[in-house]
Every structure is written in structure tokens, then in C-alpha cells.
């Protein structure tokens, strides 16, 4: 059996998450305590008590989810062999790199905290938007964006028939309407704080480059498939370049999952709270099962 470990991005968080796992495995809270030491606030308290608005603020969500994934990884790896592949959706790529030994945990939580701050500040709230388009092919969604005046692009190729678009608010709404006119089953505006993975994130990318360049980054202990290429980087420089590009370029999740399946993966595990990626993988590769690792029942030690 060849396993691929996948790590979720923003949207997987919820107040009270991992409480059950932490009740059985004290190392979960210990990982959050480590994050608190590096970040200067009580991360576990925020996760367990909220409020949801604070937990969902981009600069908080990113280190919180990375910590959650790392805590789950530690529990899983205490009783399971290492996977053949890792990949993460957007922010989840940093979780994947941390768990695969390419980034030190202390560096990673501080780095994604900064990443969240810069992404939050890149576009004034309300000026950017994202929308999920369901039931329309990738090429048709891209064509609708290209035909719409203003800045709007396909930002997340999540699964066949599910693409997220991002850009200036008015352009996103217009492109979403165009997608519905083109035959989309649904086109729903998302409750997000910015137009992530769009050209409007360029200022965040420019400021993030210096911080990313100062971090000690190594090749991971197992193969990683990166978002912007849907492929495996050959060098640390390529790995770093792809991380930087990811801020303002699309997440090629469908391609990434298919690349792991082509590489021999016949089972996925979702190393994070929730089952968002499991749902997407079932649409991408219907015969490849995905197991969520956030529940204590799956950890037989």
C-alpha cells in the first residue's frame, strides 16, 4: 500500500476542533503549547473557545491549521509508517513541508503567521472576493473569467466540476454570473477576507519573498507535490520558488492528486481537521479511498 498524506488549507478550522483527539493524546495540546510559545498568544484557547471570528482571521487561521496538522501527524506517525507522498492545499503545503521535515516547526508557524498578515493586508476588505463554481468544466470557467472585464481568474482547481474564482469583487460577481449563464449548476460567493491566489496578492508575494528567503528550507523526507505545478520539485530553489509563486497563482489540486495516484498512491489520509480534501479526492479519483486522521478511533496503538 502506497499512502499519500494531504493537508487542508483555510476553511478546515472550527471552534472546538481536535478536543476529542487531545483527550486521548496529550501530545496534541503540547504541540499547541509549542505554537503558543512561538506566536505569543494561547493558540489552544483560541481553538477551543474562539470566538470564531478570531479563529477565522487569516493571520490566525494559518498558524492554527498548521499546528493542528502537525499535532495530528505526530499522533499518526507514532504508530504508522511514513507516507510515500505529501501534498497540501494552499496553506496546507506548509503543513506538509513541516511534517515532512523540510521546515522546522518554529520557523513554519511564524512564517505562515506572516503570510496570513500579508495576504490579509494585500487588498482592503470588500475590494476582493472569491466564488465557488460548481458543475462547469475548468476550461469553461477560465473562458468566463477571461471574457469578464476587470481582474478575475480561476484560483483553485479543486476537483472536476469545482473551481474557485478570485479577483476584484465586481469582476468576480460578474464572472460568477457568466458561469451560471454558461451552464454552471451553482456559483456561490464565498465568505473570505481576500482574493487569494489571484494577481491582487502580488504585494503580499513581494513582501513575503524576503522572509521565505531567510528560512532554512530543505528537501522533504518524502516526495511532495506542489500546488502551482502539480508536480514534484527537483531542488530546494525550485521548492522555494513554487512556495512564493503560490500566493498569487492557482492551486492545481486536481492535477496534484492525479500526480500522486500516477505515482502509485492507492490510499490517502487527510492530516487535518475535517474532511474537505477527502470530499474533493472522491471526485478526482473515485477508486482511491481517503481516511481522516482527526478522530481518535483511527489511531490504534
C-alpha positions as CSV (number, residue, x, y, z in Angstrom):
1,X,0.0,0.0,0.0
2,X,1.3,3.4,-1.0
3,X,-0.1,6.3,1.1
4,X,-0.4,9.9,0.3
5,X,-0.9,12.4,3.2
6,X,-2.8,15.5,2.3
7,X,-3.1,18.7,4.4
8,X,-6.0,21.1,4.3
9,X,-5.9,24.9,4.0
10,X,-8.1,27.7,5.2
11,X,-11.7,26.7,5.8
12,X,-11.0,23.5,7.7
13,X,-10.9,25.3,11.1
14,X,-13.7,25.2,13.6
15,X,-14.1,26.2,17.3
16,X,-13.6,23.1,19.5
17,X,-11.7,21.1,16.9
18,X,-9.4,18.3,18.0
19,X,-10.8,18.3,21.5
20,X,-11.6,14.6,21.3
21,X,-8.2,13.7,19.9
22,X,-6.5,15.8,22.6
23,X,-8.4,14.0,25.3
24,X,-6.8,10.7,24.3
25,X,-3.4,12.0,23.1
26,X,-1.7,14.7,25.4
27,X,0.8,15.4,22.6
28,X,-1.9,17.4,20.8
29,X,-2.1,20.1,23.4
30,X,1.7,20.0,23.8
31,X,2.1,20.9,20.1
32,X,-0.3,23.8,20.5
33,X,1.7,24.9,23.6
34,X,4.8,25.0,21.4
35,X,3.0,27.2,18.9
36,X,1.8,29.5,21.6
37,X,5.4,30.0,22.8
38,X,6.5,31.0,19.2
39,X,3.4,33.2,18.5
40,X,2.9,34.9,21.8
41,X,-0.8,34.0,22.4
42,X,-2.7,31.0,23.7
43,X,-3.4,29.1,20.5
44,X,-5.2,26.2,22.1
45,X,-7.5,28.5,24.0
46,X,-8.4,30.2,20.7
47,X,-9.1,26.9,19.1
48,X,-11.3,25.6,21.9
49,X,-13.1,28.8,22.9
50,X,-13.0,31.1,19.9
51,X,-14.5,33.4,19.1
52,X,-15.0,32.1,15.6
53,X,-14.2,35.5,14.1
54,X,-10.7,35.4,15.7
55,X,-10.1,31.9,14.6
56,X,-11.1,32.7,11.0
57,X,-8.9,35.8,10.7
58,X,-6.3,34.8,8.1
59,X,-3.3,35.6,10.2
60,X,-4.6,33.3,13.0
61,X,-6.1,30.6,10.8
62,X,-2.9,29.8,9.0
63,X,-0.7,29.0,12.1
64,X,-3.6,27.3,13.8
65,X,-4.2,24.9,11.0
66,X,-0.5,24.2,10.5
67,X,-0.3,23.4,14.2
68,X,-3.4,21.2,14.1
69,X,-2.0,19.2,11.1
70,X,1.4,18.8,12.9
71,X,-0.3,17.6,16.0
72,X,-2.3,15.0,14.1
73,X,0.8,14.0,12.2
74,X,2.7,13.3,15.4
75,X,-0.1,11.1,16.6
76,X,-0.4,9.2,13.3
77,X,3.4,8.8,12.9
78,X,3.7,7.3,16.4
79,X,2.1,4.1,15.0
80,X,2.1,4.3,11.2
81,X,4.8,4.1,8.5
82,X,5.7,7.3,6.7
83,X,3.7,8.1,3.6
84,X,5.2,8.0,0.1
85,X,3.8,11.4,-0.9
86,X,2.6,14.5,0.8
87,X,0.7,17.5,-0.6
88,X,-1.2,20.4,0.9
89,X,-3.9,22.6,-0.4
90,X,-2.7,26.3,-0.3
91,X,-1.6,26.9,3.3
92,X,-1.6,23.1,3.7
93,X,1.6,22.9,1.6
94,X,3.4,24.5,4.5
95,X,1.9,21.9,6.9
96,X,3.1,19.2,4.5
97,X,6.6,20.6,4.3
98,X,6.8,20.9,8.1
99,X,5.6,17.3,8.8
100,X,8.0,16.0,6.0
101,X,11.0,17.6,7.7
102,X,11.6,20.4,5.2
103,X,10.7,23.2,7.6
104,X,11.3,23.5,11.3
105,X,8.0,23.8,13.2
106,X,9.1,27.1,14.9
107,X,10.0,28.6,11.6
108,X,6.8,27.4,10.0
109,X,4.3,28.8,12.4
110,X,6.0,32.2,12.4
111,X,6.3,32.1,8.6
112,X,2.6,31.3,8.0
113,X,1.5,33.9,10.6
114,X,3.4,36.5,8.5
115,X,2.0,35.0,5.3
116,X,-1.5,35.4,6.7
117,X,-0.9,39.0,7.8
118,X,0.5,40.0,4.4
119,X,-2.4,38.3,2.5
120,X,-4.9,39.9,4.7
121,X,-3.3,43.4,4.1
122,X,-2.8,43.0,0.4
123,X,-6.3,44.0,-0.6
124,X,-8.7,46.2,1.5
125,X,-11.6,44.2,2.9
126,X,-14.5,44.3,0.5
127,X,-12.5,45.1,-2.6
128,X,-11.7,41.5,-3.4
129,X,-13.8,38.3,-3.5
130,X,-13.9,34.6,-4.3
131,X,-16.7,32.5,-5.6
132,X,-17.1,28.7,-6.0
133,X,-18.3,27.5,-9.3
134,X,-19.9,24.0,-9.4
135,X,-20.9,21.9,-12.4
136,X,-18.8,23.6,-15.1
137,X,-15.6,22.4,-16.7
138,X,-12.3,24.0,-16.0
139,X,-11.8,25.5,-19.5
140,X,-15.3,27.0,-19.4
141,X,-14.7,28.7,-16.1
142,X,-11.4,30.1,-17.4
143,X,-13.1,31.3,-20.5
144,X,-15.8,33.1,-18.5
145,X,-13.1,34.8,-16.4
146,X,-11.1,35.9,-19.4
147,X,-14.2,37.3,-21.0
148,X,-15.1,39.4,-17.9
149,X,-13.8,42.9,-17.6
150,X,-11.6,43.6,-14.6
151,X,-9.3,41.3,-12.6
152,X,-10.8,37.8,-12.1
153,X,-9.1,34.4,-12.5
154,X,-9.6,30.7,-11.8
155,X,-7.8,30.4,-8.4
156,X,-8.4,26.9,-7.2
157,X,-8.9,23.9,-9.5
158,X,-10.3,21.8,-6.6
159,X,-11.9,18.8,-8.5
160,X,-13.7,18.1,-11.7
161,X,-16.7,20.4,-11.7
162,X,-15.5,22.5,-8.8
163,X,-13.4,25.7,-9.4
164,X,-12.9,28.7,-7.2
165,X,-12.5,32.1,-8.9
166,X,-10.9,35.2,-7.3
167,X,-10.2,38.8,-8.0
168,X,-11.8,42.2,-7.8
169,X,-15.2,41.9,-6.1
170,X,-17.3,43.3,-9.0
171,X,-15.4,41.2,-11.6
172,X,-15.8,38.0,-9.5
173,X,-19.6,38.6,-9.3
174,X,-19.8,39.2,-13.0
175,X,-17.7,36.2,-13.8
176,X,-19.8,34.1,-11.4
177,X,-23.0,35.2,-13.2
178,X,-21.3,34.4,-16.6
179,X,-20.5,30.9,-15.4
180,X,-24.2,30.4,-14.4
181,X,-25.2,31.6,-17.9
182,X,-22.7,29.1,-19.3
183,X,-24.3,26.2,-17.6
184,X,-22.8,26.0,-14.1
185,X,-25.1,24.4,-11.6
186,X,-24.1,26.9,-8.9
187,X,-21.8,29.9,-8.5
188,X,-21.6,31.0,-4.8
189,X,-19.8,33.9,-3.4
190,X,-17.5,32.8,-0.5
191,X,-17.2,34.3,2.9
192,X,-13.4,35.0,2.7
193,X,-11.3,38.0,3.6
194,X,-9.5,38.4,0.3
195,X,-9.0,37.2,-3.3
196,X,-6.4,34.6,-2.6
197,X,-4.3,33.0,-5.4
198,X,-5.1,35.9,-7.7
199,X,-2.9,38.7,-9.2
200,X,-4.2,41.0,-6.5
201,X,-2.0,39.2,-4.0
202,X,1.1,40.5,-5.7
203,X,2.1,42.9,-2.9
204,X,1.9,40.0,-0.4
205,X,4.2,38.0,-2.6
206,X,6.7,40.8,-2.9
207,X,6.9,41.3,0.9
208,X,6.9,37.6,1.7
209,X,9.9,36.8,-0.5
210,X,12.4,38.2,2.0
211,X,11.0,36.2,4.9
212,X,10.8,33.0,2.8
213,X,14.4,33.5,1.6
214,X,15.7,33.8,5.2
215,X,14.1,30.4,6.3
216,X,16.2,27.3,6.4
217,X,14.4,25.1,3.8
218,X,15.4,21.6,2.9
219,X,14.1,18.9,0.6
220,X,11.4,16.9,2.4
221,X,12.0,13.3,3.5
222,X,9.3,12.1,1.1
223,X,8.0,13.3,-2.2
224,X,5.9,16.5,-2.2
225,X,3.6,17.5,-5.0
226,X,3.3,21.3,-5.1
227,X,0.2,23.4,-5.8
228,X,1.5,25.6,-8.6
229,X,2.9,22.9,-10.7
230,X,1.0,19.7,-9.7
231,X,4.4,18.1,-9.7
232,X,7.5,17.2,-7.6
233,X,10.2,19.9,-7.2
234,X,13.7,18.8,-8.1
235,X,15.7,21.3,-6.0
236,X,15.3,23.4,-2.9
237,X,15.4,26.5,-5.1
238,X,12.5,25.2,-7.1
239,X,10.7,24.3,-3.9
240,X,11.1,27.8,-2.6
241,X,10.2,29.5,-5.9
242,X,7.0,27.4,-6.0
243,X,6.0,28.4,-2.5
244,X,6.5,32.1,-3.3
245,X,4.5,31.8,-6.6
246,X,1.7,30.0,-4.8
247,X,0.5,33.2,-3.1
248,X,-0.7,34.8,-6.4
249,X,-1.1,31.7,-8.7
250,X,-3.8,29.0,-8.9
251,X,-3.9,25.9,-6.7
252,X,-3.8,22.9,-9.1
253,X,-5.3,20.5,-6.7
254,X,-6.9,18.1,-9.2
255,X,-3.6,17.8,-11.0
256,X,-1.7,17.3,-7.7
257,X,-4.0,14.4,-6.6
258,X,-3.7,12.8,-10.0
259,X,0.1,13.1,-9.9
260,X,0.2,11.2,-6.6
261,X,-2.2,8.5,-8.0
262,X,0.1,8.2,-11.1
263,X,3.0,7.8,-8.6
264,X,1.4,4.8,-7.1
265,X,-0.7,6.2,-4.2
266,X,-3.6,3.9,-3.6
267,X,-4.8,5.4,-0.3
268,X,-4.9,8.9,1.1
269,X,-5.0,10.2,4.6
270,X,-6.2,13.7,5.5
271,X,-3.9,15.1,8.1
272,X,-6.0,17.9,9.4
273,X,-9.4,18.7,11.0
274,X,-12.4,17.9,8.9
275,X,-12.8,16.0,5.6
276,X,-12.7,18.8,3.0
277,X,-9.9,17.2,1.0
278,X,-11.4,13.8,1.3
279,X,-14.6,15.0,-0.4
280,X,-12.5,16.6,-3.3
281,X,-10.4,13.4,-3.7
282,X,-13.5,11.3,-4.1
283,X,-14.5,13.5,-7.0
284,X,-11.0,13.3,-8.5
285,X,-10.1,9.7,-8.0
286,X,-13.2,7.7,-7.1
287,X,-11.4,4.4,-6.5
288,X,-8.8,5.9,-4.1
289,X,-10.1,5.9,-0.5
290,X,-9.3,8.7,1.9
291,X,-9.3,8.4,5.7
292,X,-9.5,11.4,8.0
293,X,-7.0,11.3,10.9
294,X,-8.7,13.8,13.3
295,X,-10.7,11.2,15.0
296,X,-9.0,9.1,17.8
297,X,-10.8,6.0,16.6
298,X,-8.4,5.7,13.6
299,X,-5.3,5.6,15.8
300,X,-4.9,2.1,17.1
301,X,-1.8,2.0,19.2
